[in-house]
Amino acid sequence: MDPRNGRTIGVRGVARSNVYLYKRDADLFRDRPDLKPAYLITGREKNKKKPVKEVVAGFVIPSAAVLLSRRKFKSEDLLIAAVAGSALNGARIGTEILGGNTVNSLGHSGVLERSAGLVSAALSKKYQPRFNPEDGTYSTDTSRAGALGRVIKWLTLDEANQDVHHKYPEKIAYTLEKGLRAWYDAPFGSFVEFLAKSKVPLVREGKGFGVPKAERPDMTHEAVLLIQKRRVGQYAAQN
């Protein structure tokens, strides 16, 4: 449910409108930085510089790569490189949006039961997610929903395991497994963790890892924690 307009969003709604939902909140905090919680304040709130350079680079770099790889520099070759660069950049943006939409919808679809539950969550207009009775959240590990969920988890670079991510945001690999089982459960995160803890240059753990949870900017707001606690209490009382 969207608390600002009372409209039911659901899993399908998030999958469809994920970018807009993030943008709306981001625009709110840009316009009203005084509303930001203290742990989210960066000191750069007044910097409203538009990401023109990043947008241009996203087009120029792949176009230049195509041009140089073909080693042809006539006017028609410049056009081919520009079209190919645009297509590559569009594919990159589309992949990011699809991945983000999948993660934030199916990754927060509550308790799932096998692949049928996953398909129902993604396609059903009347799907009613069930929260996790042990913590009151709707975070999901899609791999618990069978082979399809496992594939989705791998395709989203382990991000579809939002259950572990929310409970242990300090972890690099979104898994509680160890050894080879961890590489099977979260191959991308395990690889990144291996690089971060190795002697490979330029790859190190970020500043947020290993610090107390209270100091991290991605911790759950106290109001949300109260709601989750109440869900757990109501579930315990009814069962």
C-alpha positions in Angstrom: 0.0 0.0 0.0 1.3 3.5 -0.9 0.7 5.5 2.3 0.6 8.8 0.4 -2.4 8.0 -1.8 -3.9 4.8 -0.4 -3.4 2.9 -3.6 -2.5 -0.7 -3.5 0.9 -1.2 -5.2 1.7 -4.9 -4.7 4.4 -6.9 -6.3 3.3 -6.2 -9.9 3.0 -2.5 -9.1 6.6 -2.3 -7.8 7.8 -4.3 -10.8 6.1 -1.7 -13.1 6.8 1.5 -11.2 10.0 0.9 -9.2 12.0 3.7 -10.9 9.2 6.2 -10.4 8.8 5.2 -6.7 12.5 5.8 -6.1 12.6 9.0 -8.1 9.6 10.4 -6.2 11.3 10.0 -2.9 14.6 11.2 -4.2 12.9 14.4 -5.6 11.2 14.9 -2.2 14.5 14.9 -0.3 16.1 17.1 -2.9 13.4 19.7 -2.4 13.1 19.2 1.3 16.5 18.1 2.6 15.4 19.1 6.1 13.1 16.0 6.1 16.0 13.6 5.7 16.9 11.5 8.7 20.2 12.5 10.3 22.0 9.3 9.2 21.2 10.0 5.6 22.5 13.6 5.5 25.7 13.8 3.4 26.4 17.5 3.4 25.9 17.7 -0.3 22.1 18.3 -0.2 22.4 21.7 -2.0 24.3 20.2 -4.9 21.7 19.8 -7.6 24.1 19.3 -10.4 22.5 17.3 -13.2 24.3 14.1 -14.3 25.0 15.4 -17.8 28.5 14.0 -17.9 27.5 10.6 -16.8 24.7 10.4 -19.4 27.0 11.6 -22.2 29.7 9.1 -21.1 27.2 6.3 -21.2 26.7 7.0 -24.9 30.2 8.2 -25.9 32.2 5.4 -24.4 30.5 2.4 -26.1 30.3 4.4 -29.4 34.0 5.1 -29.3 34.7 1.4 -28.5 32.7 0.4 -31.5 34.4 2.9 -33.7 37.9 1.9 -32.6 37.1 -1.8 -32.9 36.0 -1.5 -36.5 39.0 0.8 -37.4 37.0 2.6 -40.0 36.5 6.3 -39.7 34.4 7.5 -42.7 31.2 9.4 -42.1 29.0 6.2 -42.4 31.3 4.5 -39.9 30.7 7.3 -37.4 27.0 6.8 -37.9 27.2 3.1 -37.4 29.3 3.6 -34.2 26.8 6.1 -32.9 23.8 3.8 -33.5 25.6 0.8 -32.0 26.7 2.9 -29.0 23.2 4.0 -28.4 21.9 0.4 -28.6 24.5 -0.8 -26.2 23.8 2.1 -23.8 20.1 1.4 -24.1 20.6 -2.3 -23.4 22.7 -1.4 -20.3 20.0 1.0 -19.0 17.2 -1.5 -19.7 19.1 -4.3 -17.9 19.6 -2.1 -14.9 15.9 -1.1 -14.8 14.7 -4.7 -15.3 17.1 -6.0 -12.6 16.1 -3.3 -10.1 12.4 -3.8 -10.7 12.8 -7.5 -10.3 14.8 -7.2 -7.1 12.5 -4.7 -5.4 9.3 -6.5 -6.4 10.0 -10.2 -6.1 12.7 -9.6 -3.5 10.0 -8.2 -1.2 7.1 -10.5 -2.0 7.1 -12.2 1.4 7.0 -15.9 2.1 6.9 -17.8 -1.2 6.1 -21.5 -1.8 7.8 -23.0 -4.7 7.8 -21.7 -8.3 4.0 -21.5 -8.5 4.1 -18.9 -5.7 6.7 -16.9 -7.5 4.7 -16.8 -10.7 1.6 -15.9 -8.8 3.4 -13.1 -7.0 4.6 -11.7 -10.3 1.4 -12.1 -12.4 -1.6 -12.1 -10.1 -3.5 -8.8 -9.6 -4.9 -10.1 -6.3 -1.7 -11.6 -4.9 -1.6 -11.1 -1.1 2.0 -11.4 0.2 2.6 -13.1 3.6 5.1 -11.5 5.9 7.9 -13.5 7.6 6.5 -14.3 11.0 9.9 -14.3 12.7 10.7 -10.7 11.9 7.6 -9.1 10.4 9.3 -8.2 7.0 8.3 -8.9 3.5 11.8 -9.6 2.4 12.3 -12.7 0.2 14.9 -15.2 -0.8 13.6 -16.2 -4.2 15.7 -19.4 -4.3 13.3 -20.8 -1.7 10.7 -20.8 -4.5 12.3 -23.6 -6.5 14.4 -23.7 -9.6 12.9 -20.6 -11.2 13.6 -18.6 -8.0 17.2 -19.8 -8.0 17.7 -18.7 -11.6 16.2 -15.3 -10.8 18.5 -15.0 -7.9 21.6 -15.7 -10.1 20.4 -13.4 -12.9 20.1 -10.5 -10.4 23.6 -11.1 -9.1 22.3 -12.5 -5.8 20.2 -9.4 -5.2 16.9 -11.4 -5.2 18.0 -12.6 -1.8 16.8 -9.5 0.0 16.1 -11.5 3.1 19.7 -11.8 4.0 20.5 -8.4 2.7 18.0 -6.7 5.1 19.0 -8.8 8.1 22.7 -8.5 7.5 23.4 -5.4 5.4 27.1 -5.5 6.3 27.6 -8.7 4.4 29.1 -8.6 0.9 27.8 -11.9 -0.2 24.0 -12.3 0.4 24.2 -15.8 2.0 24.6 -17.4 5.3 26.3 -20.5 3.8 30.0 -21.2 4.1 32.6 -22.6 1.7 31.5 -24.0 -1.6 27.8 -23.8 -0.6 28.2 -20.1 -0.3 29.5 -19.9 -3.9 26.5 -21.9 -5.1 24.1 -19.8 -3.1 25.5 -16.4 -3.9 28.2 -16.8 -6.6 28.5 -13.1 -7.5 28.7 -11.8 -4.0 31.2 -14.6 -3.0 33.4 -13.6 -5.9 33.3 -9.9 -5.0 34.0 -10.8 -1.3 36.9 -12.9 -2.5 38.3 -10.0 -4.4 37.7 -7.5 -1.6 39.6 -9.6 0.9 42.4 -10.6 -1.4 45.5 -8.6 -2.4 44.1 -7.6 -5.7 44.8 -3.9 -6.2 42.0 -1.3 -6.3 39.4 -3.8 -4.8 38.8 -3.3 -1.2 35.9 -3.4 1.3 33.8 -0.2 1.4 33.6 2.1 4.4 30.3 0.7 5.5 31.5 -2.8 6.1 32.5 -3.9 9.6 31.0 -0.8 11.3 28.1 -0.9 13.8 24.8 -1.2 12.1 23.6 2.1 13.7 26.1 4.0 11.6 25.0 2.6 8.3 22.8 4.7 6.0 20.8 1.8 4.8 19.3 0.7 8.1 15.6 0.3 8.6 13.8 3.4 10.0 12.5 3.1 13.5 8.9 3.6 12.4 9.2 0.6 10.1 10.8 -1.5 12.8 7.8 -0.7 15.1 5.4 -1.9 12.3 7.4 -5.1 11.9 7.4 -5.7 15.6 3.6 -5.3 15.8 3.1 -7.8 12.9 5.1 -10.4 14.8 3.1 -9.8 17.9 -0.2 -10.0 16.1 0.9 -13.2 14.4 2.0 -14.8 17.7 -1.3 -13.8 19.3 -3.4 -15.4 16.5 -1.4 -18.6 16.3 
